[in-house]
Amino acid sequence: MVPSTSNEWEKAERDIIQEQQQQEKIVNEEFKIWKKTVPLLYDLIYTFALDFPSTVVQWVPEYKRVNKESFEAQFLLASNSVNKADNYLKLGSVTLPSTLVEKNELAIPDDNIDTSNFKLLAKWKQGTEVNKLKISRNGQIALSLNSDGVIHGFNLENNDVTDYKYHKQGGYGLEWIDNDRFLSGSNDSQIALWQLNKPSTPIQLFKSHHGAINDISSNDENIFGSVSDDSTTQFHDIRIAGSSSETTASNPYIKVENKHIQNCIQFHPYVKTLYATAGKDNIVSLFDLRNYKEPIRKLYGHNGPIRQLEWDWSTPSTLVSCGYDTKINFWNLDNLDEDFIYPDSNGTASETLKRKNHQANKIDPCLKYIHGGHVNRVNDFAIHPKIKNLFASVGDDKLLEIWKPKTLHVEEEEEEAEEEEEEEEEEEEAEAEAEAETEEQVDVNAKAETEKQADVNAEAEKQVDMKTEAENNEVEKDEQKESKEDDKNTVKKEEETDDNNNNNNNKAGLKEVADDSIKEDVEMEKASAANGNTEEENNPSKDGSEDIEMKE
C-alpha cells in the first residue's frame, strides 16, 4: 500500500531506517564474530582498503617467483566513482608466501598486514563504470563491458587498447568462447558474437531475449546459455544460427521460463550438461541440460539476491556464489543426497516438513563454507586459475580481500584414514554379505537340487510302479488267458473223456450184444449141429464144410 499522507510517508521512512539500522547492526555483529574466527578459517587473508568501491576483480593466470619465500600474483579491478574522471581499470599485484603453492607447509594469517604487499602496475582510463570483466584463457587480453555499452579490450602484454562498439546500452553479459572469440550481452536485449581481430562489427547477433541480458556462459565452442530480465534462460547453438545466410538468430533452440529473474548462469567446466543459475529468488538452482524443465536440486543459504556464480576448477564438486547479503558461499555437491528440510515459498521451512523430517538438517548440507569478510554487498569474486583455493573478492564496502580457506592437512589425513577404514569396513561387510549370500544361494541351490532329485526319484519310482503294475496286469491277463485256455482244455478233455466213455460203453454194449448174438448163434449152431449129425451122416461132404466155416 502506497502512503497517502505526509505522516504515513514519515512513518514509512522511519520504518525503513530502523530496518536498515537493524540490518547493519546484525552485519557488524557477524563481522566481529568472523574476525575472531579468522585464524581458524583461513590459511591466509589480506585485506586492503580501496579509494572507491570496485565492481569487478579478476586474476591474471600467470604468477612469478620473487624469492624462495614468496611469489607475486597479478589481478585486475576497477575503481568506480560518481566522478567519471576517477574511473580506472587497474592492474595490481600482491606478494604472497610461497607456502600457498607448496603442499608441505601452511601459511599463517597475519593481522598486521603490510600494505606494501599490494602494488599498482598499470591503469587505463575509463569513461564510465565497468560492469563486467573477463580475462582470456591465455591471459593476454582483458575485456571490460562498461555502462555505456562499449567493450574495451586491453592487451596485458603491450598495454594496447581496442574498442568494440555495437551495444547502445550497458550490460553484464560477457563470456570468452576461446582465445579468439567472445560473446557480449547488454540491456538492449541483444547478444553479439565477436571475432577478436574484427572490432568494427559483430560476426553474429542473437535477438531472442526481450529484456536486459544479465549473464552469459558457454560450455564449449558452439553452445552458450544466457539469462535475462525477461525471466527466461535460453540456449543457442552457434552452428545452427550460423548455418543460414542471415547473421541474426531470433529463436533459441532451448527456452526455459523461470518464476524469478535470474542474474547469473554458469556451465560446469567438465560436466558439459550441468549448469547452475541464481538470481532474485536468493536460490542457486542446479540443472541438467538434458532435462532442463525442473532443477536437479535447489541450494538454500543466501539471504538476498545472488550476483555471481563460479565453479571451482580444482574441486569439481564445489560451486561458489556471492550476493547482496555480504556473503560468499561454498556449496559441496557431494552432499546433494543428504536429508534436508526445504524452505517453503516464503523462505522458511513449513511446520509439516519439520514434523515429517524432524531428524533432517535444517541447514542445507551442501553449504560447507561461508566467507564473511565483507560488510556490504559483494560485487565480484575470482578463483585463481593456477593456484588452488586462492580467492579475491571486492564489494561496496571498498574492500579488496585476498584469501585462502583453511586447509588442515592433519585433519584431512585423519579424515582420509577414517574414510579408508570405513571403506575397508564397508568392503569387509560387503564381502561378508556376499559370502553369506553365496552360502545362502548354495543352500538354496542344494535344497532346490535335492528337491529336484527327490521329484525325479519320485517320478522314477512312479514310472517303475506303473511299469510293474502294467507288467503285473499283463501277467494277470496272461494267467487269466491261460486259465481260460486250461478251463477250455479241461472241458474239452472232459467232453472227450465223456465221449470216450460213451464210446466205450457203446462198444461194450455192442460187444455184449455181439457176444450175446454170438452166444445165440453158437447155441443155434450147437443145436443145428445136434440136428445135423443125422444129416451129416447122410450127407457128410456138405456138413463138413459148413462146420469148418463156423469155426473160423
C-alpha positions as CSV (number, residue, x, y, z in Angstrom):
1,M,0.0,0.0,0.0
2,V,1.4,3.4,-1.0
3,P,1.4,6.1,1.8
4,S,-1.2,8.8,1.1
5,T,-0.3,11.4,3.8
6,S,2.8,13.1,5.0
7,N,2.5,11.3,8.3
8,E,2.4,7.9,6.6
9,W,5.4,8.8,4.5
10,E,7.4,9.8,7.6
11,K,6.4,6.6,9.3
12,A,7.4,4.5,6.3
13,E,10.8,6.3,6.2
14,R,11.3,5.7,9.9
15,D,10.5,2.0,9.4
16,I,12.9,1.7,6.5
17,I,15.7,3.5,8.5
18,Q,15.1,1.3,11.6
19,E,15.2,-1.8,9.4
20,Q,18.4,-0.7,7.8
21,Q,20.0,0.1,11.1
22,Q,18.9,-3.3,12.5
23,Q,20.4,-5.0,9.4
24,E,23.6,-3.0,9.8
25,K,23.8,-4.0,13.5
26,I,23.4,-7.7,12.6
27,V,26.1,-7.4,9.8
28,N,28.5,-5.7,12.2
29,E,28.0,-8.3,14.9
30,E,28.5,-11.1,12.3
31,F,31.7,-9.3,11.1
32,K,33.0,-9.1,14.7
33,I,32.4,-12.8,15.2
34,W,34.1,-13.5,11.8
35,K,37.2,-11.6,12.8
36,K,37.6,-13.7,15.9
37,T,37.4,-16.9,13.9
38,V,39.8,-15.8,11.1
39,P,42.8,-17.9,12.4
40,L,40.6,-21.0,12.4
41,L,39.0,-20.3,9.0
42,Y,41.9,-19.2,6.8
43,D,45.4,-20.2,5.8
44,L,45.9,-16.6,4.6
45,I,43.8,-13.4,4.3
46,Y,44.9,-10.0,3.2
47,T,42.5,-7.0,3.3
48,F,43.2,-3.8,1.5
49,A,41.0,-0.6,1.6
50,L,40.4,0.9,-1.8
51,D,39.7,4.6,-2.5
52,F,36.5,3.7,-4.4
53,P,34.4,0.5,-4.5
54,S,35.2,-1.9,-7.3
55,T,32.5,-3.8,-9.2
56,V,34.9,-6.3,-10.7
57,V,38.0,-8.4,-9.9
58,Q,39.9,-11.0,-11.9
59,W,43.2,-12.9,-11.5
60,V,45.8,-12.9,-14.2
61,P,46.6,-16.6,-14.8
62,E,50.4,-16.4,-14.6
63,Y,52.4,-15.7,-11.5
64,K,56.1,-15.4,-10.8
65,R,58.6,-16.2,-8.1
66,V,60.1,-13.3,-6.1
67,N,62.3,-15.5,-3.9
68,K,62.2,-18.8,-2.0
69,E,59.7,-17.4,0.5
70,S,57.3,-15.6,-1.8
71,F,55.8,-15.2,-5.2
72,E,53.8,-12.4,-7.0
73,A,50.3,-12.8,-8.3
74,Q,48.6,-10.2,-10.5
75,F,44.9,-9.1,-10.6
76,L,42.6,-6.6,-12.3
77,L,40.0,-4.4,-10.6
78,A,38.1,-1.2,-11.4
79,S,37.7,2.0,-9.4
80,N,34.2,3.4,-9.9
81,S,33.2,6.7,-8.5
82,V,30.5,9.3,-9.0
83,N,33.2,11.4,-10.7
84,K,33.8,9.8,-14.0
85,A,37.4,11.2,-14.0
86,D,38.3,8.8,-11.3
87,N,37.2,5.6,-13.1
88,Y,40.1,3.4,-14.0
89,L,40.8,-0.2,-14.8
90,K,43.8,-1.1,-12.7
91,L,46.4,-3.9,-12.9
92,G,47.8,-4.7,-9.5
93,S,50.0,-7.3,-7.8
94,V,50.2,-8.9,-4.4
95,T,53.2,-10.7,-2.8
96,L,52.1,-14.0,-1.2
97,P,54.0,-16.6,0.8
98,S,55.3,-19.5,-1.3
99,T,53.6,-21.9,1.0
100,L,50.4,-21.2,-0.9
101,V,51.8,-23.1,-3.9
102,E,53.6,-25.7,-1.9
103,K,52.0,-28.6,-0.1
104,N,54.5,-29.2,2.7
105,E,53.7,-26.1,4.8
106,L,50.8,-23.8,5.8
107,A,50.6,-20.0,5.6
108,I,49.8,-18.3,8.8
109,P,47.3,-15.4,8.9
110,D,48.7,-12.0,9.9
111,D,46.6,-9.3,11.5
112,N,49.2,-6.6,10.8
113,I,49.3,-6.8,7.0
114,D,52.0,-4.6,5.3
115,T,50.1,-2.7,2.6
116,S,53.3,-2.7,0.6
117,N,52.3,-6.2,-0.4
118,F,50.0,-4.5,-2.9
119,K,51.4,-2.7,-5.9
120,L,49.8,-0.8,-8.8
121,L,51.4,-1.9,-12.1
122,A,49.2,-0.2,-14.7
123,K,45.9,1.6,-15.1
124,W,43.6,2.5,-18.0
125,K,41.2,5.4,-18.1
126,Q,37.5,4.5,-18.2
127,G,34.9,7.0,-19.2
128,T,32.1,5.0,-17.5
129,E,31.6,2.4,-14.8
130,V,32.9,-1.1,-15.5
131,N,30.1,-3.6,-15.2
132,K,31.9,-6.9,-16.2
133,L,35.4,-8.0,-16.6
134,K,36.8,-11.2,-18.3
135,I,40.4,-12.3,-19.0
136,S,41.1,-14.7,-21.9
137,R,42.2,-18.2,-21.1
138,N,45.8,-17.5,-22.2
139,G,45.9,-14.4,-20.0
140,Q,46.8,-12.0,-22.8
141,I,43.6,-10.0,-23.3
142,A,41.2,-8.5,-20.7
143,L,37.7,-7.4,-21.8
144,S,35.6,-4.9,-19.9
145,L,31.9,-4.2,-20.6
146,N,31.0,-0.7,-19.5
147,S,27.8,1.0,-18.5
148,D,27.7,2.8,-21.9
149,G,27.7,-0.5,-23.8
150,V,31.3,-0.2,-25.2
151,I,33.6,-3.2,-24.8
152,H,37.3,-2.4,-24.2
153,G,40.0,-4.9,-25.0
154,F,43.2,-4.5,-23.1
155,N,46.4,-6.2,-24.2
156,L,48.2,-7.0,-20.9
157,E,51.5,-7.6,-22.7
158,N,51.8,-4.3,-24.5
159,N,49.0,-2.2,-23.0
160,D,47.2,-1.7,-26.3
161,V,43.5,-1.0,-26.1
162,T,40.9,-2.0,-28.7
163,D,37.2,-0.9,-28.6
164,Y,34.3,-3.0,-29.7
165,K,31.2,-0.8,-30.3
166,Y,27.8,-2.2,-31.1
167,H,25.6,-2.1,-28.0
168,K,23.9,1.2,-27.2
169,Q,23.3,0.4,-23.6
170,G,25.4,-1.0,-20.8
171,G,25.2,-4.6,-19.6
172,Y,26.6,-7.5,-17.7
173,G,26.9,-10.3,-20.3
174,L,30.5,-11.1,-21.2
175,E,32.0,-14.5,-22.0
176,W,35.0,-15.9,-23.8
177,I,34.3,-18.8,-26.1
178,D,38.0,-19.3,-26.9
179,N,41.1,-17.1,-27.2
180,D,39.8,-15.5,-30.4
181,R,36.0,-15.2,-30.0
182,F,33.8,-13.8,-27.3
183,L,30.1,-13.0,-26.6
184,S,28.6,-9.8,-25.2
185,G,25.1,-9.0,-23.9
186,S,23.6,-5.7,-22.8
187,N,20.4,-4.0,-21.6
188,D,19.4,-3.7,-25.3
189,S,18.3,-7.4,-25.1
190,Q,20.9,-8.4,-27.7
191,I,23.8,-10.8,-27.6
192,A,26.7,-10.3,-30.0
193,L,29.4,-12.7,-31.2
194,W,32.7,-11.1,-31.8
195,Q,36.0,-12.0,-33.5
196,L,38.8,-10.6,-31.6
197,N,40.6,-9.2,-34.6
198,K,37.4,-7.7,-36.1
199,P,36.3,-4.9,-33.7
200,S,34.2,-3.0,-36.2
201,T,31.1,-5.2,-36.1
202,P,29.9,-8.4,-34.6
203,I,30.1,-11.5,-36.8
204,Q,26.7,-12.7,-35.5
205,L,23.7,-11.4,-33.5
206,F,21.2,-13.2,-31.2
207,K,17.9,-11.3,-30.7
208,S,15.7,-13.8,-28.9
209,H,15.5,-12.1,-25.4
210,H,13.0,-9.4,-24.5
211,G,14.8,-8.0,-21.5
212,A,18.3,-6.9,-20.3
213,I,20.9,-9.6,-20.6
214,N,22.2,-10.4,-17.1
215,D,24.8,-13.1,-17.8
216,I,26.2,-15.5,-20.5
217,S,28.0,-18.8,-20.1
218,S,29.4,-21.2,-22.8
219,N,30.0,-24.9,-22.3
220,D,32.1,-25.4,-25.4
221,E,32.9,-23.6,-28.6
222,N,29.4,-23.8,-30.0
223,I,26.8,-23.8,-27.2
224,F,26.1,-21.0,-24.8
225,G,23.3,-20.1,-22.3
226,S,22.0,-16.7,-21.2
227,V,19.7,-15.3,-18.5
228,S,17.7,-12.1,-18.8
229,D,15.3,-9.8,-17.1
230,D,12.6,-11.4,-19.3
231,S,12.7,-14.3,-16.8
232,T,13.9,-16.8,-19.3
233,T,17.0,-19.0,-19.7
234,Q,17.9,-19.5,-23.3
235,F,20.4,-21.7,-25.1
236,H,21.9,-21.1,-28.6
237,D,24.0,-23.3,-30.8
238,I,26.3,-21.1,-32.9
239,R,26.5,-23.7,-35.6
240,I,22.7,-23.7,-36.1
241,A,22.4,-20.0,-36.0
242,G,25.3,-19.5,-38.4
243,S,24.1,-22.1,-40.9
244,S,21.9,-19.7,-42.8
245,S,22.8,-16.6,-44.8
246,E,21.5,-14.3,-42.1
247,T,23.7,-13.2,-39.3
248,T,20.9,-12.7,-36.8
249,A,19.3,-15.5,-34.8
250,S,15.8,-14.9,-33.4
251,N,14.9,-18.2,-31.9
252,P,16.9,-20.2,-29.3
253,Y,17.0,-24.0,-29.6
254,I,16.0,-24.2,-25.9
255,K,14.0,-21.7,-23.9
256,V,13.1,-22.1,-20.2
257,E,10.6,-19.9,-18.4
258,N,11.6,-19.0,-14.9
259,K,9.4,-17.9,-12.0
260,H,12.0,-15.3,-10.9
261,I,14.6,-13.2,-12.7
262,Q,18.0,-14.9,-12.8
263,N,21.1,-12.8,-12.5
264,C,23.8,-15.4,-13.4
265,I,24.4,-18.7,-15.2
266,Q,27.5,-20.9,-15.2
267,F,28.2,-24.2,-17.0
268,H,30.3,-26.8,-15.2
269,P,33.8,-26.8,-16.6
270,Y,33.9,-30.6,-17.0
271,V,30.3,-31.9,-17.0
272,K,29.0,-30.2,-20.1
273,T,25.3,-30.7,-19.5
274,L,25.4,-29.4,-15.9
275,Y,24.7,-25.8,-15.2
276,A,23.7,-23.5,-12.4
277,T,21.5,-20.4,-12.2
278,A,20.8,-17.9,-9.4
279,G,19.1,-14.6,-9.0
280,K,16.5,-12.6,-7.2
281,D,14.9,-15.6,-5.5
282,N,18.0,-16.0,-3.3
283,I,18.4,-19.6,-4.5
284,V,21.0,-21.4,-6.5
285,S,19.4,-23.9,-8.9
286,L,21.2,-26.9,-10.5
287,F,20.0,-28.2,-13.9
288,D,20.8,-30.9,-16.4
289,L,20.6,-29.6,-19.9
290,R,19.1,-32.9,-21.0
291,N,16.2,-32.3,-18.6
292,Y,16.0,-28.6,-18.2
293,K,12.4,-28.2,-17.2
294,E,13.0,-28.9,-13.5
295,P,16.1,-28.3,-11.4
296,I,18.1,-31.3,-10.1
297,R,18.4,-29.5,-6.7
298,K,18.0,-26.1,-5.2
299,L,20.6,-24.7,-2.8
300,Y,19.4,-22.6,0.1
301,G,21.7,-20.3,2.2
302,H,21.7,-16.8,0.8
303,N,19.5,-14.1,2.4
304,G,19.5,-11.8,-0.6
305,P,19.7,-11.7,-4.4
306,I,22.7,-13.6,-5.8
307,R,25.0,-11.7,-8.0
308,Q,27.7,-14.1,-9.2
309,L,28.4,-17.8,-9.7
310,E,31.7,-19.7,-10.3
311,W,32.7,-23.4,-10.4
312,D,35.9,-24.2,-8.6
313,W,38.2,-25.8,-11.2
314,S,40.4,-27.5,-8.6
315,T,37.4,-29.1,-6.8
316,P,34.8,-30.0,-9.5
317,S,32.1,-30.7,-6.8
318,T,32.3,-27.2,-5.4
319,L,30.2,-24.2,-6.6
320,V,30.8,-20.7,-5.2
321,S,28.2,-17.9,-5.1
322,C,28.1,-14.3,-3.8
323,G,25.3,-11.8,-3.3
324,Y,23.8,-8.8,-1.7
325,D,23.8,-10.4,1.8
326,T,27.6,-9.7,2.1
327,K,28.4,-13.5,2.0
328,I,30.4,-15.7,-0.4
329,N,29.0,-19.3,0.0
330,F,30.7,-22.5,-0.9
331,W,28.5,-25.4,-1.9
332,N,29.6,-29.0,-1.8
333,L,27.6,-31.0,-4.3
334,D,28.8,-34.3,-2.8
335,N,26.1,-33.8,-0.2
336,L,23.2,-33.4,-2.5
337,D,21.5,-36.6,-1.4
338,E,21.6,-35.8,2.4
339,D,18.3,-35.2,4.1
340,F,17.3,-31.6,4.3
341,I,14.2,-29.6,5.3
342,Y,13.4,-27.5,2.2
343,P,12.0,-24.0,2.9
344,D,8.6,-23.1,1.6
345,S,7.9,-20.3,-0.9
346,N,8.4,-17.7,1.9
347,G,11.9,-18.9,2.6
348,T,11.0,-20.8,5.8
349,A,10.5,-24.4,6.5
350,S,6.9,-25.4,6.8
351,E,5.7,-27.0,10.1
352,T,4.5,-30.1,8.1
353,L,8.0,-30.6,6.8
354,K,9.5,-30.0,10.2
355,R,7.3,-32.7,11.7
356,K,7.9,-35.2,8.9
357,N,11.6,-34.6,8.8
358,H,12.5,-33.8,12.5
359,Q,15.8,-35.6,12.1
360,A,16.8,-33.9,8.8
361,N,19.2,-31.0,8.6
362,K,17.7,-27.5,9.0
363,I,20.7,-26.0,7.2
364,D,21.4,-27.1,3.7
365,P,24.0,-29.9,4.0
366,C,25.6,-28.6,0.7
367,L,26.6,-25.4,2.4
368,K,30.2,-26.2,3.5
369,Y,31.9,-22.8,4.0
370,I,31.0,-19.1,4.2
371,H,33.4,-16.2,3.7
372,G,32.1,-13.3,5.9
373,G,34.9,-10.7,5.4
374,H,32.7,-8.1,3.8
375,V,30.2,-5.7,5.5
376,N,28.3,-4.7,2.4
377,R,27.2,-6.4,-0.8
378,V,29.8,-8.5,-2.6
379,N,30.1,-7.3,-6.2
380,D,32.5,-9.9,-7.6
381,F,35.0,-12.6,-6.6
382,A,37.6,-14.6,-8.6
383,I,39.2,-18.0,-8.2
384,H,42.9,-18.1,-9.3
385,P,43.1,-20.3,-12.4
386,K,46.5,-21.7,-11.4
387,I,46.8,-21.6,-7.6
388,K,44.5,-23.9,-5.8
389,N,41.9,-22.3,-3.4
390,L,43.3,-18.7,-3.8
391,F,40.4,-16.2,-3.9
392,A,40.0,-12.4,-4.4
393,S,36.8,-10.5,-3.7
394,V,35.5,-6.9,-3.8
395,G,32.4,-5.2,-2.5
396,D,30.6,-1.9,-1.9
397,D,32.5,-1.7,1.4
398,K,35.6,-0.6,-0.6
399,L,37.5,-3.7,0.4
400,L,39.7,-5.9,-1.7
401,E,40.4,-9.2,0.0
402,I,42.9,-11.9,-0.9
403,W,42.2,-15.1,1.0
404,K,42.7,-18.8,1.1
405,P,40.3,-21.0,3.2
406,K,41.8,-23.2,5.9
407,T,43.4,-26.4,4.8
408,L,44.1,-28.7,7.8
409,H,46.3,-31.4,6.4
410,V,46.4,-33.3,9.7
411,E,42.7,-33.3,10.0
412,E,42.4,-34.2,6.3
413,E,44.8,-37.1,6.8
414,E,42.8,-38.3,9.8
415,E,39.6,-37.9,7.8
416,E,41.1,-39.8,4.9
417,A,42.3,-42.5,7.3
418,E,38.8,-42.7,8.8
419,E,37.3,-42.8,5.3
420,E,39.7,-45.5,4.3
421,E,38.8,-47.5,7.4
422,E,35.2,-47.0,6.8
423,E,35.7,-48.1,3.2
424,E,37.6,-51.2,4.3
425,E,34.9,-52.0,6.8
426,E,32.2,-51.5,4.2
427,E,34.2,-53.7,1.8
428,E,34.5,-56.4,4.5
429,E,30.9,-56.1,5.3
430,A,30.1,-56.3,1.6
431,E,32.3,-59.3,1.2
432,A,30.7,-61.0,4.3
433,E,27.3,-60.2,2.9
434,A,28.4,-61.5,-0.5
435,E,29.7,-64.7,1.2
436,A,26.6,-65.1,3.2
437,E,24.5,-64.5,0.1
438,T,26.7,-67.1,-1.7
439,E,26.3,-69.6,1.0
440,E,22.6,-68.9,1.2
441,Q,22.4,-69.3,-2.6
442,V,24.4,-72.5,-2.4
443,D,22.0,-73.8,0.3
444,V,19.1,-72.7,-1.8
445,N,20.6,-74.4,-4.9
446,A,21.4,-77.5,-2.9
447,K,17.9,-77.6,-1.5
448,A,16.4,-77.0,-4.9
449,E,18.7,-79.7,-6.3
450,T,17.7,-82.1,-3.6
451,E,14.0,-81.3,-4.1
452,K,14.5,-81.7,-7.8
453,Q,16.3,-85.1,-7.3
454,A,13.6,-86.2,-5.0
455,D,11.0,-85.2,-7.6
456,V,13.0,-87.1,-10.2
457,N,13.3,-90.2,-7.9
458,A,9.6,-90.0,-7.1
459,E,8.8,-89.7,-10.7
460,A,11.1,-92.7,-11.5
461,E,9.5,-94.7,-8.7
462,K,6.1,-93.8,-10.0
463,Q,7.2,-94.9,-13.5
464,V,8.6,-98.1,-12.1
465,D,5.4,-98.7,-10.1
466,M,3.3,-98.0,-13.2
467,K,5.5,-100.3,-15.3
468,T,5.4,-103.0,-12.6
469,E,1.7,-102.6,-12.3
470,A,1.4,-102.8,-16.1
471,E,3.6,-105.9,-16.2
472,N,1.5,-107.5,-13.4
473,N,-1.6,-106.6,-15.2
474,E,-0.2,-108.3,-18.3
475,V,0.9,-111.3,-16.3
476,E,-2.5,-111.4,-14.7
477,K,-4.1,-111.2,-18.1
478,D,-1.8,-114.0,-19.4
479,E,-2.7,-116.1,-16.4
480,Q,-6.3,-115.4,-16.8
481,K,-5.9,-116.3,-20.5
482,E,-4.0,-119.4,-19.7
483,S,-6.6,-120.3,-17.0
484,K,-9.3,-119.8,-19.6
485,E,-7.4,-122.0,-22.0
486,D,-6.8,-124.6,-19.3
487,D,-10.5,-124.5,-18.5
488,K,-11.3,-124.9,-22.1
489,N,-8.9,-127.8,-22.5
490,T,-10.2,-129.3,-19.3
491,V,-13.8,-129.0,-20.5
492,K,-12.7,-130.4,-23.9
493,K,-10.8,-133.3,-22.3
494,E,-13.8,-133.9,-20.1
495,E,-16.0,-133.9,-23.1
496,E,-13.6,-136.1,-24.9
497,T,-13.5,-138.4,-21.9
498,D,-17.2,-138.5,-21.7
499,D,-17.3,-139.2,-25.4
500,N,-14.7,-141.9,-25.0
501,N,-16.6,-143.3,-22.1
502,N,-19.8,-143.2,-24.1
503,N,-18.0,-144.8,-27.0
504,N,-16.5,-147.5,-24.7
505,N,-19.9,-148.0,-23.2
506,N,-21.4,-148.3,-26.6
507,K,-18.6,-150.6,-27.7
508,A,-19.1,-152.6,-24.5
509,G,-22.8,-152.7,-25.2
510,L,-22.2,-153.7,-28.8
511,K,-19.8,-156.3,-27.7
512,E,-22.1,-157.6,-25.2
513,V,-24.9,-157.6,-27.7
514,A,-22.4,-159.2,-30.2
515,D,-21.4,-161.7,-27.6
516,D,-25.0,-162.4,-26.8
517,S,-25.6,-162.8,-30.5
518,I,-22.6,-165.0,-30.9
519,K,-23.7,-167.0,-28.0
520,E,-27.1,-167.3,-29.6
521,D,-25.5,-168.2,-32.8
522,V,-23.3,-170.7,-31.1
523,E,-26.3,-172.1,-29.3
524,M,-28.1,-172.2,-32.5
525,E,-25.2,-173.8,-34.2
526,K,-24.9,-176.2,-31.5
527,A,-28.5,-177.0,-31.9
528,S,-28.1,-177.2,-35.6
529,A,-25.1,-179.4,-35.1
530,A,-27.0,-181.7,-33.0
531,N,-29.6,-181.8,-35.5
532,G,-27.2,-182.1,-38.3
533,N,-25.3,-185.0,-37.1
534,T,-28.1,-187.0,-38.5
535,E,-28.0,-185.3,-41.8
536,E,-24.2,-185.4,-41.8
537,E,-24.3,-188.9,-41.6
538,N,-26.5,-188.7,-44.6
539,N,-24.5,-186.1,-46.5
540,P,-21.1,-186.0,-45.0
541,S,-19.2,-183.6,-47.5
542,K,-21.6,-180.7,-47.1
543,D,-21.9,-180.7,-43.5
544,G,-18.2,-180.9,-43.1
545,S,-17.5,-177.6,-45.0
546,E,-20.0,-175.6,-43.0
547,D,-18.6,-176.7,-39.8
548,I,-15.2,-175.5,-40.8
549,E,-16.6,-172.1,-41.8
550,M,-18.2,-171.5,-38.5
551,K,-15.1,-172.3,-36.6
552,E,-13.3,-169.7,-38.5
